[in-house]
Amino acid sequence: MSEKDLEKHLKALVEMCSRINFSFKESEVLSQILKRSCDILNVEGMSILLNVPGGDILSFYAVEGPAKEKILKIGSISTKEGIAGWVYNTGKGVFLNDPYTHPKFLPFVDKETGFHTKNLICVPLISRMKKMGVLEAVNKKEGLFDNSDLYFTEVLAGIVSIVLRNIGLFTELAHQKNLVKSILASIPGGFIAIDTDERVIEFNAAAGRILGFSSSTVLNLNVKSVFKMQKEIVEVLIKTLREGKTGNRLILHTQKSNGQKLILGYGTLLIKNPEGRIIGAGMIFQDLTQIQGLP
């Protein structure tokens, strides 16, 4: 690979990474990466093998190429055998243009899939000094692998490692968000939250029942435009946001969307980011209209 080709491939790699959509399923994200990388590196197939936590196993996590389905059926190999296991344990990448002559090569995979490995590159996947697995490319379509191909694949492996870590973070955040929504949906009281732009960012089912709104009609809209008949609620939320002060066991008189009078018992809270900066305000409330003797 010439220096010009290497530069072109690296630019294509950067372009590919800029288009990765982490809202896709994990398998779709990795499929995007491997398909494009096969084209860039001009190889028949690529695989990501990841270590199973607490075990000496490398699992075929994502595969692209003509033997994809058969390789995925194999499932995994031991970290103590094969070129993949060797690279994983040593932490050093390698390219082999005659793999069958190498003592570490594992012909078992070729026998099981009917695929013939003519040459290969295998490099470690490392994230924050921790071994994750390996990235392997097989059968260059023209010529033989060289050091520039190895360098490119090592750069690709670094990006794949970051992507895998980001997928994990995205999945964790999505899980946490779904968990929060489940909790909000299950509490008996209403909950409304706004961000610093005064847009409604949370509105649970109980809030909808009490006030007579649907969450689909209020989310991401300005709180003042949504709750024109509930100015008392708007004032509480904006005051909490601007002054940074919360309250509890308070009483508020307002009305439903149909004009019916409401008495709410409420408390307020501040929403902060990990650095402690206020990024929103919330209000938790109960319908106390039927309770006698309230002011």
C-alpha positions in Angstrom: 0.0 0.0 0.0 1.5 3.3 -1.1 1.6 6.4 1.2 -1.0 8.0 -1.0 -3.3 4.9 -0.7 -2.8 4.8 3.1 -3.8 8.5 3.4 -6.9 7.8 1.2 -7.8 4.8 3.4 -7.4 6.7 6.6 -9.6 9.6 5.3 -12.3 7.0 4.3 -12.0 5.6 7.8 -12.6 8.9 9.4 -15.6 9.6 7.1 -17.0 6.2 8.1 -16.7 6.9 11.8 -18.4 10.2 11.5 -21.4 8.5 10.0 -21.8 5.9 12.8 -25.3 6.1 14.3 -25.2 4.8 17.9 -29.0 4.8 18.0 -28.9 1.7 15.8 -28.8 -1.8 17.3 -25.3 -2.8 18.3 -25.1 -5.5 15.6 -26.1 -2.9 13.0 -23.4 -0.5 14.1 -20.7 -3.2 14.0 -22.0 -4.4 10.6 -21.6 -0.8 9.2 -18.0 -0.7 10.4 -16.9 -4.1 9.1 -18.6 -3.8 5.7 -17.0 -0.5 5.1 -13.6 -1.6 6.5 -13.6 -4.7 4.1 -14.0 -2.3 1.2 -11.3 0.1 2.4 -8.8 -2.7 3.2 -9.9 -4.6 0.1 -10.4 -7.9 1.9 -12.9 -10.7 1.7 -13.9 -10.8 5.3 -13.4 -9.3 8.8 -14.3 -10.5 12.3 -14.4 -9.0 15.8 -13.7 -11.5 18.5 -14.3 -10.4 22.1 -13.2 -12.0 25.4 -15.9 -13.5 27.5 -15.5 -11.9 31.0 -14.1 -14.3 33.5 -13.2 -16.9 30.9 -10.5 -18.0 28.4 -12.8 -17.6 25.4 -12.8 -15.4 22.4 -16.3 -15.1 21.0 -17.1 -14.3 17.4 -19.0 -11.0 18.1 -19.4 -9.6 14.6 -18.5 -11.1 11.3 -18.7 -9.9 7.7 -17.7 -12.0 4.6 -18.8 -15.1 2.6 -18.4 -17.5 5.6 -20.3 -15.2 8.1 -23.1 -17.5 9.1 -20.8 -20.6 9.5 -18.3 -18.6 11.5 -21.0 -17.3 13.8 -22.2 -20.9 14.3 -18.7 -21.9 15.6 -19.3 -19.3 18.3 -16.0 -19.1 20.0 -12.4 -20.3 20.3 -10.0 -20.6 23.2 -7.7 -17.7 24.0 -5.0 -20.4 24.3 -5.0 -21.4 20.6 -4.9 -19.9 17.2 -3.5 -16.7 15.8 -6.4 -14.8 17.5 -5.5 -16.2 20.9 -1.8 -15.6 20.4 -2.4 -11.9 19.4 -4.9 -11.5 22.3 -2.3 -12.7 24.8 0.7 -10.9 23.5 -1.1 -7.7 22.6 0.9 -7.5 19.3 -0.6 -7.4 15.8 0.6 -9.6 13.0 0.1 -10.2 9.3 0.6 -13.6 7.7 0.8 -14.2 4.0 1.1 -18.0 4.4 -0.8 -18.7 7.6 -0.8 -22.5 7.2 2.9 -22.6 7.8 2.6 -20.7 11.1 2.6 -23.0 14.2 -0.1 -20.9 15.9 -2.6 -21.0 13.0 -5.8 -22.9 13.8 -7.1 -24.7 10.6 -10.1 -25.9 12.5 -12.1 -22.8 11.5 -11.4 -23.3 7.8 -12.4 -27.0 8.0 -15.7 -26.1 9.7 -16.6 -23.3 7.3 -15.1 -24.6 4.0 -13.4 -21.2 3.7 -9.7 -21.1 2.8 -7.6 -18.5 4.6 -4.9 -17.4 2.1 -3.6 -14.6 4.3 -4.7 -12.6 7.3 -4.1 -9.7 9.6 -4.9 -9.9 13.3 -4.6 -7.0 15.8 -5.6 -6.6 19.5 -8.6 -4.6 20.6 -7.6 -2.6 23.7 -9.6 0.0 25.7 -8.1 2.0 28.5 -5.2 -0.5 28.9 -7.6 -3.4 29.1 -7.7 -6.2 26.6 -11.1 -6.6 24.9 -10.4 -9.0 22.1 -9.0 -9.0 18.5 -9.9 -7.7 15.1 -9.1 -10.0 12.2 -9.1 -9.4 8.4 -8.7 -12.3 5.9 -7.8 -12.7 2.2 -6.6 -9.6 0.6 -8.1 -9.5 -2.9 -5.0 -8.2 -4.6 -1.4 -8.8 -3.6 -0.2 -9.6 -0.1 -0.5 -7.8 3.2 2.3 -5.5 4.2 3.3 -3.2 7.1 1.1 -0.4 5.9 -1.9 -2.7 5.9 -1.0 -3.7 9.5 -0.7 -0.1 10.5 -4.1 0.7 9.0 -5.8 -2.2 10.7 -4.2 -1.2 14.1 -5.7 2.3 13.6 -9.0 0.7 12.7 -8.8 -1.5 15.9 -8.3 1.6 18.0 -11.5 3.1 16.5 -13.4 -0.2 16.9 -12.4 -0.3 20.6 -13.7 3.2 21.1 -16.9 2.4 19.3 -17.5 -0.8 21.4 -17.0 1.3 24.6 -19.4 4.0 23.3 -22.0 1.3 22.4 -21.7 0.1 26.0 -22.2 3.6 27.3 -25.1 4.3 25.0 -26.8 1.1 26.0 -26.3 1.8 29.6 -27.7 5.3 29.3 -30.7 4.0 27.3 -31.3 1.4 30.0 -31.1 4.1 32.7 -33.4 6.3 30.8 -35.9 3.5 30.3 -35.6 2.7 34.0 -36.3 6.3 35.0 -39.3 6.4 32.7 -40.6 3.1 34.2 -40.3 4.5 37.7 -42.0 7.8 36.7 -44.8 5.8 35.0 -45.4 3.7 38.1 -45.5 6.5 40.8 -49.1 7.6 41.8 -48.3 11.3 41.7 -47.8 13.6 38.7 -44.4 14.7 37.6 -43.4 17.5 35.2 -39.8 18.6 34.4 -38.4 21.4 32.2 -35.0 22.1 30.9 -33.1 25.5 30.9 -34.9 26.5 27.7 -38.2 26.0 29.6 -39.2 23.1 27.4 -41.1 20.2 28.9 -38.8 17.2 29.1 -40.7 14.8 31.3 -44.5 14.4 31.8 -45.7 11.2 33.3 -49.0 9.4 32.9 -50.2 10.5 36.3 -49.6 14.2 35.5 -51.7 13.6 32.3 -54.6 12.1 34.3 -54.6 14.9 36.9 -54.3 17.8 34.5 -56.1 16.4 31.5 -53.2 16.3 29.0 -51.5 13.6 27.0 -47.7 13.4 27.2 -47.5 13.2 23.4 -49.0 16.7 23.2 -46.7 18.5 25.7 -43.2 17.0 25.5 -40.4 19.2 24.0 -42.8 22.2 23.9 -42.4 25.5 25.8 -44.0 25.1 29.2 -45.7 28.5 28.9 -47.3 27.7 25.6 -48.5 24.3 26.8 -49.9 25.2 30.3 -51.7 28.5 29.5 -54.5 27.6 31.8 -52.1 26.3 34.5 -50.0 29.5 35.0 -49.5 28.6 38.6 -47.6 25.5 37.7 -45.6 27.4 35.1 -44.6 30.0 37.7 -43.5 27.3 40.2 -41.3 25.5 37.6 -39.6 28.6 36.2 -39.1 30.1 39.7 -37.4 26.8 40.9 -35.2 26.8 37.8 -34.2 30.4 38.0 -33.7 30.7 41.8 -32.3 27.2 42.3 -34.4 26.7 45.4 -36.7 23.8 46.2 -39.8 23.3 48.4 -41.9 20.5 49.8 -45.4 20.0 51.2 -46.8 23.1 49.4 -50.3 23.8 48.2 -51.2 25.2 44.8 -54.6 26.2 43.2 -54.9 25.7 39.5 -57.3 24.0 37.0 -57.5 21.1 34.6 -57.4 21.5 30.8 -61.3 21.5 30.8 -61.4 24.3 33.4 -62.2 22.2 36.4 -60.7 23.5 39.6 -57.7 21.7 41.1 -55.9 21.8 44.4 -52.5 20.3 44.2 -50.1 19.3 47.0 -46.6 19.5 45.5 -42.8 19.6 46.0 -40.1 20.8 43.7 -36.6 19.5 42.7 -33.6 20.6 40.7 -32.1 18.5 37.9 -28.3 18.7 37.8 -25.6 17.2 35.6 -22.6 15.3 37.0 -20.7 18.5 37.5 -23.4 19.9 39.7 -24.7 22.5 37.1 -28.5 23.0 37.1 -30.0 21.7 33.8 -33.6 21.6 34.7 -36.4 21.7 37.3 -39.2 19.4 38.3 -42.4 19.3 40.2 -44.0 16.3 41.9 -47.7 16.7 42.8 -50.9 15.0 44.1 -54.5 15.9 43.5 -55.9 17.1 46.8 -59.1 18.6 45.4 -61.4 16.2 47.3 -59.8 16.7 50.6 -61.8 18.9 52.9 -60.4 21.8 54.9 -57.6 22.8 52.6 -56.8 26.5 52.3 
